[in-house]
Amino acid sequence: AAAQALTQAGLPERLPLTLAPLKEFVSSAEEGFLRNAAGKRKPLDCLHSHVVGLFFSAEWCPGCQRFTPHLIEAYNSIRGKGKQFEVVFVSADRSLELWRKHTQEMPWLLAPYPGTSVMKAYGLNSIPTLLLFDGDGNLITADGCKAVMQDVRGELFPDGPWAGQVPLTETDAALLTLGCQQMAHAVLKGADISSDPAHPVHPDPLLQQVQGILAATKDLVRALPQQKPDC
């Protein structure tokens, strides 16, 4: 799932798949402590067992300005439900003064300023970017921004887009089912097996396999996360 997410997000193929670069940076710059906007220090261990969003952003970036309020809404909603979710902001701001202005309303934890070395370690060259990691610090998806926009209230957290799953639209589900039905028809036609009720045939292993594929496809479509019509 992580590899697929990297491709979709257009991020480097060799992107580190853990929180190690962040932890090394924080351990070196702040002796292993993060801070919130009020200046209160918290140890890196507080991230353990949480889904962690590593949020790369800057005050001067228009896309970041549009996205940040959505992330704040998702963050407050998810944590308000008592779920284990934390965000760490990594700054690409152009000065310490702008960083302070940018972070004063942020409800989450802050990596030391500047965060350019962390961005370089992850090979990032575009913002906003939200990398999501599991409680053990392993990458879940590099497309966290899309997860937020698809579920801004966090109703599906920690599943659905938060787990790197791409939700199906009704059109996607219909096309998937139709494609499998056409494949099954082609297989039956090539095997010269009649599906006409007026000309029944004895049970055939191939027919049974095709029917099994169709049934499995319907189950798969029902199991996959469905995108809401207003998304």
C-alpha positions in Angstrom: 0.0 0.0 0.0 2.8 2.4 0.8 4.6 1.9 -2.5 1.3 2.5 -4.3 0.7 5.7 -2.3 4.2 6.9 -3.1 3.5 6.6 -6.8 0.2 8.3 -6.6 1.6 11.2 -4.6 4.5 11.7 -7.1 7.0 11.4 -4.2 10.6 10.0 -4.4 10.7 6.2 -4.8 13.4 6.0 -2.2 11.4 7.9 0.4 12.3 6.7 3.9 9.5 4.4 5.2 9.9 5.2 8.9 9.9 8.1 11.3 13.7 7.7 11.8 14.8 10.9 10.0 12.4 13.0 12.2 13.5 11.2 15.4 17.2 11.7 14.6 16.7 15.4 13.8 14.7 16.0 17.0 17.1 14.1 19.2 20.0 16.2 17.8 18.2 19.6 17.9 16.1 19.3 21.0 17.4 16.4 23.0 14.5 14.2 21.9 11.7 16.7 22.7 8.9 18.2 20.6 7.0 21.3 21.6 3.5 22.6 21.1 2.6 26.1 20.1 2.5 27.2 23.8 6.1 26.0 24.2 5.3 22.9 26.3 7.8 20.1 25.7 6.8 16.5 25.0 9.2 13.6 24.6 9.3 11.7 21.3 8.0 8.7 23.1 4.6 10.3 23.2 4.2 9.4 19.5 4.3 5.7 20.3 1.1 3.8 19.5 -0.3 6.8 17.7 -1.0 7.3 14.0 1.4 10.1 13.3 1.0 12.7 10.5 4.3 14.4 9.5 3.1 17.7 8.1 5.4 19.7 5.8 4.1 23.2 5.2 5.0 26.9 5.1 3.3 30.2 5.7 4.1 31.6 2.3 2.5 28.6 0.4 -1.0 29.2 -0.9 -1.8 25.5 -1.1 -0.8 25.1 2.6 -2.9 28.0 3.6 -6.0 26.3 2.0 -5.2 22.9 3.4 -4.2 23.6 7.0 -7.7 24.5 8.2 -9.0 21.2 6.9 -6.2 19.3 8.8 -7.0 21.2 12.0 -10.7 20.2 11.6 -9.7 16.5 11.1 -7.2 16.6 13.9 -9.6 18.1 16.5 -12.4 15.8 15.4 -10.3 12.6 15.6 -8.8 13.4 18.9 -12.1 14.6 20.2 -13.3 11.0 19.7 -10.5 9.7 21.9 -8.5 8.2 19.1 -4.8 8.0 19.0 -3.7 10.6 16.4 -0.9 13.1 16.5 0.5 15.5 14.0 4.1 16.9 13.9 4.6 20.1 11.9 7.9 20.4 10.0 8.5 23.9 8.7 9.7 25.3 5.4 9.1 28.9 6.6 11.6 31.5 5.5 12.3 33.0 8.9 11.9 32.2 12.6 9.5 35.1 12.9 7.3 33.7 10.2 7.5 30.3 11.8 6.2 31.7 15.1 3.4 33.5 13.3 2.5 30.4 11.3 2.4 28.0 14.2 0.7 30.1 16.9 -2.8 28.6 16.1 -1.6 25.1 15.4 -3.0 22.5 17.9 -0.4 19.8 17.3 3.3 19.3 18.0 6.1 21.2 16.3 9.5 20.0 15.2 12.4 22.4 15.8 12.8 25.2 13.3 14.0 25.0 10.6 12.9 21.7 9.2 14.7 21.9 5.9 17.0 19.0 6.8 14.0 16.7 7.5 12.5 17.7 4.2 15.8 16.9 2.5 16.0 13.5 4.3 12.6 12.6 3.0 13.5 13.9 -0.5 10.5 16.3 -0.6 10.4 19.2 -2.9 6.7 20.2 -2.7 4.3 21.3 0.0 1.9 20.7 1.6 2.7 17.1 2.2 1.3 14.9 4.9 3.0 11.5 5.5 1.1 9.1 7.8 2.9 6.6 10.0 1.5 3.8 12.2 2.1 3.4 15.9 5.4 1.6 15.2 6.7 4.5 13.0 6.2 2.7 9.7 4.8 4.6 6.7 1.1 3.9 6.0 0.6 6.3 3.1 2.4 9.3 1.6 -1.0 10.7 0.5 -2.2 12.0 3.8 -3.5 15.3 2.3 -5.9 13.3 0.2 -7.0 11.3 3.2 -7.9 14.5 5.0 -9.8 16.0 2.1 -11.8 12.7 1.6 -12.6 12.4 5.3 -12.2 15.8 6.9 -14.3 14.8 10.0 -12.2 11.7 10.5 -15.2 9.4 10.5 -13.3 6.6 8.9 -10.1 7.0 10.9 -7.9 4.9 11.2 -9.3 3.0 8.2 -10.3 4.0 4.7 -8.1 6.7 3.2 -6.2 7.0 6.5 -5.0 3.4 5.8 -4.0 4.2 2.3 -7.2 2.7 0.8 -8.5 4.5 -2.3 -12.3 4.9 -2.0 -14.4 3.7 -5.0 -17.0 6.0 -6.6 -20.3 4.3 -7.7 -19.0 4.6 -11.2 -15.7 2.8 -10.3 -17.6 0.0 -8.6 -20.0 -0.4 -11.6 -17.0 -0.5 -14.0 -15.2 -3.1 -11.9 -18.2 -5.3 -11.8 -18.9 -4.9 -15.5 -15.3 -5.7 -16.5 -15.4 -8.9 -14.5 -18.7 -9.9 -16.1 -17.3 -9.3 -19.6 -14.2 -11.3 -18.7 -16.4 -14.2 -17.5 -18.5 -14.0 -20.7 -15.4 -14.2 -22.8 -14.1 -17.2 -20.9 -17.4 -19.0 -21.2 -17.7 -18.2 -24.9 -14.1 -19.5 -25.6 -14.9 -22.7 -23.7 -18.1 -23.1 -25.7 -20.2 -23.3 -22.6 -23.8 -22.3 -23.0 -25.4 -19.9 -20.4 -28.8 -20.1 -22.0 -31.3 -21.6 -19.5 -33.1 -23.2 -22.4 -30.0 -25.3 -23.1 -28.8 -26.4 -19.7 -25.4 -28.1 -19.5 -24.0 -30.4 -16.8 -21.9 -28.7 -14.1 -18.5 -27.8 -15.5 -15.5 -26.9 -13.3 -14.6 -23.9 -15.5 -18.2 -22.6 -15.2 -18.0 -23.0 -11.4 -14.7 -21.1 -11.3 -16.2 -18.2 -13.3 -19.2 -18.0 -11.1 -16.9 -18.0 -8.1 -14.9 -15.0 -9.6 -18.1 -13.1 -10.2 -19.3 -13.7 -6.6 -15.9 -12.8 -5.2 -15.9 -9.5 -7.3 -19.3 -8.5 -5.8 -18.0 -9.2 -2.3 -14.8 -7.2 -3.0 -16.8 -4.2 -4.2 -19.0 -4.3 -1.1 -15.9 -4.5 1.2 -14.0 -1.7 -0.4 -14.5 1.8 1.1 -17.1 3.7 -0.9 -16.6 7.4 -1.7 -19.5 9.6 -0.5 -21.5 11.3 -3.3 -20.6 14.8 -2.0 -16.9 14.2 -1.8 
